[in-house]
Amino acid sequence: MSTIDEATRKHVKSIVCDILEVEPDEVTETSLLAEEHDADSLRSIEILASIEVSLQVSIEQSQMKRMINLEGIYEVLEEAKAKAKAEAK
C-alpha cells in the first residue's frame, strides 16, 4: 500500500507538467517522461529538485534513473519519506 496520498500525487504531477510544459491529461502514471514528453537530463534534475524543495525530502540523484514516469517518481518519493522518518527516530 502506497503512503503517497492523492494530494501529493497531484502536486507531483503538477510539478512534472509545469517543468515539461505539457497538459496534465497528456501525462499518465506510466507514460515515459523522456521518450513521450521530451524530459532531458536537465529537466529531470529540475523535477527532482522541485520535488525535494516543495515536499521537503532528500532524494539521491542516483535515484533519477528510476524516475522514468510518475509511478517511478512516487516509488522514489515514498522511499525517501520512509528513510527520513526512520532517520528522525
N, C-alpha and C positions, 0 to 999 in steps of 0.2 A: 504494500500500500504506500503510495506516494505521500510525502509530507508537504509537497508543494501545493498550496491551496489555489483555488481558481483565480483569485485576485492577483496573486503573484504570477501565475501563468499568463494572465492578460497583460500584466505590466511588462514581463519579459518579452512577450510577442510585440508589444508596442515599441519597446527599445529596438528590437530587431528590425521591425518595419520602418521605423524612423531612420535608422542608420543606412539600411539598404534602399531606402526611398521606394518602397513598394506598398501597395494597399494590403491591409490585414487579410482580406479574403483571398489574396494570392498566396499566402504562406500557410501551409498546413503543418501539423506536428511532424510529419515525415518528409516534407519537401526538402531537398538538399539545398542548403544555403549557397554554396559555391557554384554548383552546377546549374541550378534553376534560378537563382536570384543574384548572381554575379558578386558574391561575397568574396573579395580578395583578402589577402592576409592582413592588410591594414584595417579593413572594415571588421574583420574577425577580432582583431585586437581591440578595436573601438567598442564592439559589442561586449567583450569580456570586461573591459574597464568600466563601461556604463553600468553593467550588472553589479559589479563589485561596489561601485560608489552608491548606487541607488538602493541596493539591498544590504549594504554594509557586511559583505562577506569577502573572503580572500580566496581566490581561485588561482591555482598554479597555471602558468602559461602552457605547461606541458599538457594540460587537460584540453587545450583548444582542439587537438586532433579528434577528440570525441564529440565536440560541439558542432556536428555536421548538420544538425536540424534541431527543431525545438525540443524533440524528445531527448536528444543528447544533452542539450543545454539544461533541461530540467534535471536529468540524472546527475550531472556535474554539480549543479547548484544544490541539490539535495545532499550530496556527499559533503560539499563544502560546509553546509549548515550543520550537518551531523558532526563533522570534525570540530567546528568551532564550539559546539555545545559540549562535546567531550573535553575539549581543552579548558573550558570555563569551569569545569568541576574541580 
